[in-house]
Amino acid sequence: MSTPAPNSSSLRFSRPVTRAPHAVGAHCDIRQFRHTDFGSAMSPLVLVDHYVMTGPTFELHPHAGMSAVTVLFEDTQGWMSSHDTVHNDHRIDPGDLHWTLAGKGIVHTQQPEGDHPRLHGLQLFVNLPRHLKQIEPATMLVRARDVPVIESPGLRLRVLAGTLGGKTSPLNPPEPILIVDGWLDVGARTALPIPSGWNLWLYAISGNLTAHDFDVPESTIGARLSSSEAVAISVDKAGAVELRAVDGAVKFVAIAGAAINEPIVQMGPFVMNSREEAEQAVADFKAGKFGAVKPFT
């Protein structure tokens, strides 16, 4: 019987990826990360936008075949108003998570509100497996006050979705997912358990962060992220990723879910398994099958 090498690990790390911010319209800057930046290791994520928005940017627009998820960080000023064709009018406040399950098709708009708004957050495109792409659309809102928080000296983890450390978010997503909005002080560390067959996407919003296999302390396999860098980690068998802040405090986001091993055809806001399906979604939208948003003030 062979003995595993000291540096063997069940975790596979992509290369770190960084993206410079680019302007979208006159009031929004975005750092955009796409699944093609990380091979297949970003699944179930298709896209992540890290944005700062100060004025109207996205008018009415459709989605289909995926979920569009909005995270507003706690340092947001003002709030975001959300209106959609399932007639859920939501006010998204700092620290909230808003989940738009597009399924077979939805139209929505999300705009900054308040005096001198500065919305700071993430927009996630979370893929749906083939058998859920035609699910009825819906929207869900988790208030900041209802987000479970894990706190200890030098550590604060907000469990926006999923379960961590015995804390479970009230969100009921279409497929299991873990979304953690975290903060570590210098020298602090934490471990994120990840099931077999899942991927973890890790993003250092500010500060420097290291990630390693918790079960292989001697491992040289891992990643060091500087501010605005992201890495994707594939998990061959159930394990845990240890995160540690270096050189100072770090704010990060960790998003983990089961890899969807199906073709991805993205046509703008539509995410399908084939070009024919994507073209059908476009045709359905143009034919008005996604519904209409009620007038609002």
N, C-alpha and C positions, 0 to 999 in steps of 0.2 A: 504494500500500500504506500502510495507516494504522500509526502508531506507538502502542503502548500508552501510556496515561496513566501518569504516575509512580506514582500510588496504586492502579493496577489490581492485583488480587490474585485468585488462584484459590481463596482460602480465604474461607468465609462464616462469620461469628461470630454465635452467638446472644447475647442479652443475658445478663449474669451473673445467676445465680440463687443465693440463699442460703436456707437453711432452719434454723429454730431447732430445738433438740433437743426431743423429746417422750418421755415415759415410756411404755415397753411393759412392763407388769407392775411388779413392785417392784424389779427388779434390772437394768434395761436402759434406757439412753437412746439414742435414735436420731435422727439427722438424715437425712431421707428425700428423695431426689430421684427424680422420676418422668419417664418419657419425654415425658409431656404437658407438662412444664415447658419443654421445648426443641423443641417441634414434632417433626419427623421427624429432627432432627439428632443425637439420642442413640443411634439404632440402630447396632449391634445390642443395645445395652443397653435394658432395659425399666425397670429400677429399680436404684437404689444406696442401700443403708443404711450410713451411717457410725455405728458403734455403740460404746458402752462397756458391757460386761456384767459384772456382779459376782456373779450367782447364777443359778439355773435360770430359764430364760425360755421356750424353745421346746420343748414336748413333741413327741411323734411327730406329724408332719404330712407331707402329700404334695406332690409337684410333678409337672408334666407339660408337655411342649411347649417346654421351655427347659432351661438349665443354671443351677444355683444354685452360685455360686462364693464361697468364703470366703477372705479374706485376713486373716491375723493380723499386725499390725505388730510390729516388733521390741521395742517398749516394753511389750508384753503381759506381764502377770504370771500365772503358772499356764499352763494349756493348755486345749484344747477336745477333748472326746471326741465322736466321730462314729460313729453306728451306723445301718445302712440295710438295705433289703430285698434288696440284692445281696450282703449278708453281708460287707461290708468294714468292719471295726472299726478306725478310725484314731484316732491321737492327733495332734492338730494343735498344733504348738508355735509359739512366737513366730518370726515371719519366714516361716512356711510358707504355701503356697497349697493349698487343697483344692477340687477340681472335682467337683461332682455333676452328671453328665449325666443329666437326668431322662428325656428322650425320651418313650416311651409311658407312663411312670409309675413313680415310686419313692416310698417312704416313708422318712423319716429323722428323727433327732433329733441335735442338737448342743448339748452342755452344757459349762459351765465346770467345771474341775477344779483341784485344788491348794489350798494354803493361801492364803487371802485372794486369790482370783483377781480379776484385772481385765483382761478381754479387750478389746483395742482393735483394731478392724479394720473391714473392709468386707464386706458381703454384696451380691453382684451377681446380678441376674437377667439372663442373657444369652440373647437370643432364638435360636431355631432356625428356619431356613427351612422352608417347608412340607415339602420332601422328606425332612427329617430328624426331623420331630416324632414319628414313630412308631419311631425307632431304639431298640434295646435299651438300657436304663439301665446306667450304669457310674459308678464313682467313681475319682478319681485324686488322688494326693498328691505335691506337690513339696516336699521338705525345704529348709529355709533354707540348709543347707550346699551344696545342689546348684543354688541360684539363681545364675546368672552376675551378676557385679557389674562395672560400669564405674566406675572411680575416677580422678580427677585433682584437682589443687588446687582446692578449693571446690566439688567436684561428686562425688556418689555416686548411681548409678542401679542399682537392682536389677531385672533383666529377668525378671519372674515368668512371662511368657508371650510367645512370639514371638521375634523377632530384632531386635537393635539394636546398632550399632557392632561388628558381627562376633561378637557374643555371642548364643547361642541357648538359650532355656530348654528343659529336657527334657520339658516338658508337651506332650502330643499332643491338643489340643482338637479338637472336631468340625469347626470352621471356623477359619481363620487369625485370630489376634487378637494384639494387643500390649498387655501390661499392665506398666507401669513404676511402681515405688515409688521416688520420687526425692527427693533433697536437694540444694539449692543454697545456697552461702554468698552473702552480700551481694555484688552485682556480678557473680557467676558467671552463665554462660549455657550453654545447650545447645540442640541442634536435633533434632527428632524427624521423620524422613522418613515421609510418609504417602502411600500409593498412591492413585491416582484412584478415586473412588467410595467411599472410606472416610470415616468420621466419627471425630473425636477428642473424647473427653469428658475435660475437664481440671478437676481439683479441688485447690484450695489448702487443705490440711489445717491448716497454720499458716504465718503469714508472708504477705508480699505478693509477687505474681508477675505479670509481664507476658507476653503471648503475641502474636507477630506473624508475618507471612509472612517466612520466612527469605530468600526469593528476591526480595523487594521491600523493600530496606532503608529506603527513603524512605516506605514506606506508613504512613498514619495509621490504617489499618484494623487492629483488633486488640482486645485485651481486657486490662484490669488487674483482677486478682483479689485481694481481701483474704481473710483467714483465713475459712474455711467457705463460700467462694463457688465456684461451678462455672460452666463455660461449655462449650458444644458447638460444634465447628468442623467444617463440611462441606468436603470437598476435591473440587473440580470436576476438577482434573487433578493428577497427581502433583506433590508439593511437600514442603515442610518447615515445621514450626512452630518458631519460635525462642522459647525460654523464658528469662526472666531474673529473678533475684531482686532485689528492690528493698527498701531500708530495713532489711535484715537477712536472716538465714537463712530459708529457706522449705522446708517439707516438702510434697510434692504427689504426686498419683497421676494418671497419664495412661493412658487406655484407648482403643484404636483398633481398629476392625474394619470390614468391608464393610457398607454400609447394606443392610438387608433391606427391600426395597420391597414389602411385603405387609401386608394388614390385620392389626392387633393387637387381639385380644379377650382381655383379662385378667380372669379370674374367680378372685380370690385368688391361690393359688399355681399356677394353670394359665394358660398363655399359648398361645392358639390363633389360628387365622385367622378363625373364625366362632363365633357363639354356640352353634350346634349342636355344633361340635367341643368347645367348652369344657364344655357340658352332658354330652356323652358321656364326657369325662374324669372329671367328677364322678361320673357313674353307675358307671364302671369302678372308681373308687376305693372307692365304697360297696359294690360287689359283691365286693371283695377281690382284684381282678385285679392290684393293684400288689404283692401279696405281703405277707409279714409279717416284722417284725424279730425276730431271735432274742433270747430273754431274755439280759440281760447284768447284770453287777454292777459 
